[in-house]
Amino acid sequence: MENLMYQFLYFPEDKSGYLPAAFEFLIMLILCIAVFMLLRKISKKQEIKSKEIEARILAEKKNTNNQQNI
């Protein structure tokens, strides 16, 4: 059983075998950071829009309440 577990561990003698994996990791890391920043930017825009809509709705509600009280 232990022999099966160690078959998945592979450490090449030639360390240049690590370069493709490191390069792919770097690309994925950059893409993840870019997507995260894009999502934060979109979220911030949506937050501003929702606050504007909320303020407009509250102002309209206040106006209708004032008109009903008159």
C-alpha positions in Angstrom: 0.0 0.0 0.0 2.8 2.4 0.8 4.5 1.7 -2.5 1.4 3.0 -4.3 1.4 6.3 -2.5 5.0 7.1 -3.4 4.4 6.5 -7.1 2.7 9.9 -7.4 5.8 11.7 -6.0 8.1 12.6 -8.8 11.1 14.8 -8.4 13.0 15.1 -11.7 16.8 15.2 -11.7 16.7 17.9 -14.2 15.2 20.9 -12.4 14.2 22.5 -15.7 11.1 20.3 -15.4 9.8 22.7 -12.8 9.8 25.6 -15.2 6.5 24.8 -17.1 4.7 24.3 -13.8 6.1 27.5 -12.3 5.2 29.4 -15.5 1.6 28.0 -15.5 1.2 28.9 -11.8 2.4 32.4 -12.5 -0.1 32.9 -15.3 -2.9 31.5 -13.3 -2.0 33.7 -10.3 -2.0 36.8 -12.5 -5.4 35.8 -14.1 -6.9 35.2 -10.6 -5.7 38.6 -9.4 -7.1 40.3 -12.5 -10.5 38.6 -12.2 -10.6 39.5 -8.5 -9.9 43.1 -9.2 -12.4 43.2 -12.1 -15.1 41.8 -9.8 -14.3 44.3 -7.1 -14.6 47.1 -9.6 -18.0 45.9 -10.9 -19.2 45.4 -7.4 -18.3 48.9 -6.4 -20.2 50.3 -9.4 -23.2 48.2 -8.5 -23.0 49.4 -4.9 -23.0 53.1 -6.1 -26.0 52.5 -8.4 -28.0 50.7 -5.7 -27.4 53.5 -3.2 -28.6 56.0 -5.8 -31.7 54.0 -6.4 -32.3 53.6 -2.7 -31.9 57.3 -2.1 -34.3 58.1 -5.0 -36.9 55.6 -3.7 -36.7 57.0 -0.1 -37.1 60.6 -1.5 -40.1 59.5 -3.5 -41.6 57.8 -0.5 -41.0 60.9 1.7 -42.7 63.1 -0.9 -45.7 60.8 -1.1 -46.0 60.8 2.7 -45.8 64.6 2.8 -48.5 64.9 0.1 -50.8 62.5 2.0 -50.3 64.5 5.2 -51.4 67.8 3.6 
